[in-house]
Amino acid sequence: MALLTCQNLSLGYEGNTILSGLNFDVEPGDYLCIVGENGSGKSTLMKTILGLQPPLSGKILTDGGLKINEIGYLPQQTDIQRDFPASVWEIVLSGCQGERGIKPFYSKENKNLARLNLEKMAITPLEKRCYRELSGGQQQRVLLARALCAAKKMILLDEPVAGLDPNVTAQMYSLIESLNKVDKITVIMISHDIDAALKYANKILHIGKTVFFGPANEYKTASGFFTDKKGGCES
């Protein structure tokens, strides 16, 4: 049974439609990569799934006990966010806010979960450091640890390796793969890296002028889709 189903979904802002008639589903344990041209609505789709903005029409259904506030989310970083003056511990622990609810303090369970995710991302030695003093790769590990504090069954990642050097990028992909394969967390990731999408994902959703949804091994040969020499995509 699907954890997440989008039915005849139309996306956009203030009545302006970016994408319409979108249908796809995400099963437990899936690693879904969302790819497509700039401006095709990838980030808008992710924000709509999270309930941060309403769909213009259509439905987003969840099952298997999945609640929207139990989905972990790693958004694209802005320059202001990279300069955020908080400690690593404070940022990771803030991922438990949804679990904390209206309680004034974090529980022992919240703190244990934050420590577990610090360890999982190998950043425990950084917990007292100021976030804005960290490297780009370290910051992404912090944000991934924060997202994991909210994630019960699913995590959404919006270009998690953007701006990282090749070595750090490879490390991030390895961490995400481990979360999916070992920890059994369902992953939905926006990416411009088609080679990585084909390597790690079991499903591809390509949105834009044309739409493809299906197994990753069928995407490469699907009519109207191909990968170019730089790893980009066209349709």
C-alpha positions in Angstrom: 0.0 0.0 0.0 1.3 3.4 -1.0 2.6 5.8 1.7 1.9 8.8 -0.5 -0.4 9.2 -3.5 -0.9 12.3 -5.7 -4.1 12.3 -7.7 -4.7 14.7 -10.6 -2.5 17.3 -8.8 -2.3 20.8 -10.2 0.5 23.1 -8.7 1.1 26.8 -8.9 0.8 30.2 -7.1 -2.0 32.6 -6.9 -4.0 30.7 -9.5 -1.1 30.5 -12.0 -0.7 26.8 -13.0 2.8 25.4 -13.2 1.9 21.8 -13.6 -1.4 20.0 -13.9 -2.8 16.4 -13.9 0.1 14.9 -12.0 -0.4 11.3 -10.8 2.2 9.2 -8.9 2.6 7.2 -5.7 5.4 6.4 -3.3 5.6 3.0 -1.7 7.3 2.2 1.6 11.1 1.9 1.1 11.1 3.8 -2.3 13.9 6.1 -3.3 12.2 8.5 -5.7 14.2 11.2 -7.5 12.3 14.2 -8.9 14.1 15.6 -12.0 13.2 18.1 -14.7 13.9 21.5 -16.1 14.4 24.6 -14.0 11.0 26.2 -13.2 9.1 23.0 -13.9 7.7 22.9 -10.3 9.9 20.5 -8.5 10.3 22.5 -5.3 6.7 23.6 -5.5 5.6 20.0 -5.6 7.7 19.2 -2.5 6.3 22.2 -0.6 2.8 21.1 -1.6 3.4 17.5 -0.3 4.5 19.0 3.0 1.4 21.2 3.2 3.4 24.4 3.1 1.2 25.6 0.2 -2.1 24.2 -1.1 -2.6 22.5 -4.4 -4.6 24.3 -7.0 -6.6 21.1 -7.5 -6.3 17.4 -6.9 -5.5 15.4 -3.9 -2.5 14.2 -1.8 -3.3 11.1 0.1 -1.2 9.4 2.8 -1.6 5.9 4.3 0.3 3.5 6.4 0.0 5.8 9.4 2.0 8.5 7.8 1.2 12.1 8.9 2.4 15.1 7.1 4.1 16.5 10.2 6.1 13.3 10.5 7.9 13.8 7.2 11.5 15.0 7.5 12.4 17.9 5.2 15.8 19.2 4.1 15.1 22.4 2.0 17.5 24.3 -0.2 19.7 26.6 1.8 19.7 30.4 1.4 22.7 32.6 2.2 20.9 33.9 5.3 20.3 30.3 6.5 24.0 29.4 6.0 24.9 32.3 8.4 22.4 31.3 11.1 23.9 32.0 14.6 22.9 28.9 16.5 24.8 25.9 17.7 24.7 22.5 15.9 22.9 21.0 18.9 20.2 23.7 18.9 19.5 23.2 15.2 19.4 19.4 15.3 17.2 19.4 18.4 14.8 21.8 16.7 13.8 19.0 14.4 11.8 17.6 17.3 9.5 20.6 17.5 6.7 18.7 15.8 7.0 15.9 18.3 7.2 18.3 21.2 3.9 20.0 20.3 2.9 22.7 22.8 5.2 21.5 25.6 7.6 24.3 26.7 10.6 22.0 26.9 12.1 19.2 24.9 11.7 15.8 26.5 14.4 13.3 27.4 13.3 11.2 24.4 13.6 14.3 22.1 17.2 14.9 23.3 18.1 11.2 22.9 16.8 11.2 19.4 18.8 14.3 18.5 22.0 12.7 19.9 21.3 9.5 17.9 21.0 11.5 14.7 24.1 13.5 15.5 25.9 10.2 15.8 24.3 8.8 12.6 25.6 11.8 10.7 29.1 11.6 12.4 28.8 15.2 13.7 28.7 14.6 17.5 32.1 16.4 18.0 30.5 19.5 16.3 27.5 19.8 18.6 28.8 22.9 20.4 30.1 24.6 17.3 28.3 27.5 15.8 26.4 26.4 12.6 27.6 29.3 10.5 31.3 28.4 11.2 30.9 25.0 9.5 31.8 23.9 6.0 29.1 23.4 3.4 29.3 19.6 3.8 29.1 19.8 7.6 26.1 22.1 7.4 24.2 19.7 5.2 24.9 16.9 7.7 23.5 19.1 10.4 20.4 19.8 8.4 20.0 16.1 7.5 20.3 15.2 11.2 17.6 17.8 12.0 15.3 16.4 9.3 15.8 12.9 10.7 14.5 14.0 14.0 11.1 14.7 12.3 11.2 11.7 9.9 9.2 8.7 11.0 8.9 6.9 7.7 9.8 9.4 5.0 12.3 12.2 4.3 12.1 14.9 1.5 15.4 16.4 0.2 15.5 19.4 -2.0 18.9 19.3 -3.9 20.9 18.1 -0.8 24.2 18.2 -2.6 23.9 21.6 -4.3 27.2 23.6 -4.0 29.2 20.7 -2.5 32.5 19.5 -3.9 32.6 16.0 -5.5 34.1 14.2 -2.4 31.5 15.7 -0.1 28.7 15.0 -2.6 29.7 11.3 -2.7 29.6 11.2 1.1 26.1 12.8 1.2 24.8 10.3 -1.4 26.2 7.4 0.6 24.5 8.7 3.8 21.2 9.1 2.0 21.5 5.6 0.5 22.2 4.2 4.0 19.1 5.9 5.4 17.0 4.3 2.6 18.6 0.8 2.6 19.6 0.3 6.2 17.2 2.5 8.2 14.3 1.8 5.8 13.4 5.4 5.4 11.5 6.3 2.2 13.3 9.0 0.3 12.0 11.7 -2.1 14.8 13.8 -3.5 15.0 16.6 -6.0 18.1 16.4 -8.1 19.7 17.9 -11.2 22.2 15.0 -11.2 20.7 12.5 -13.5 23.6 10.0 -13.2 23.1 9.9 -9.4 19.3 9.6 -9.8 19.8 6.6 -12.1 22.4 5.1 -9.7 20.6 5.4 -6.4 16.8 5.8 -7.0 14.4 3.0 -7.8 11.8 5.4 -9.3 12.1 8.6 -11.3 9.5 11.4 -11.6 10.4 13.7 -14.4 8.2 16.8 -14.6 8.1 19.6 -17.2 6.7 19.9 -20.7 6.2 16.1 -20.5 6.0 13.8 -17.5 7.5 10.5 -16.8 6.9 8.4 -13.7 8.2 4.8 -13.3 11.2 2.6 -12.6 14.6 4.2 -12.9 15.7 1.5 -15.3 12.9 2.5 -17.7 13.6 6.3 -17.6 16.7 6.1 -19.7 15.0 4.4 -22.6 11.5 6.1 -22.2 10.3 7.8 -25.4 11.3 11.5 -25.3 13.8 11.3 -22.4 17.6 10.9 -22.5 20.7 11.8 -20.5 23.3 14.1 -22.2 27.0 13.9 -21.7 26.9 16.3 -18.8 24.4 14.3 -16.9 21.6 16.8 -17.6 18.2 15.8 -19.1 16.0 16.9 -21.9 12.6 16.0 -23.1 
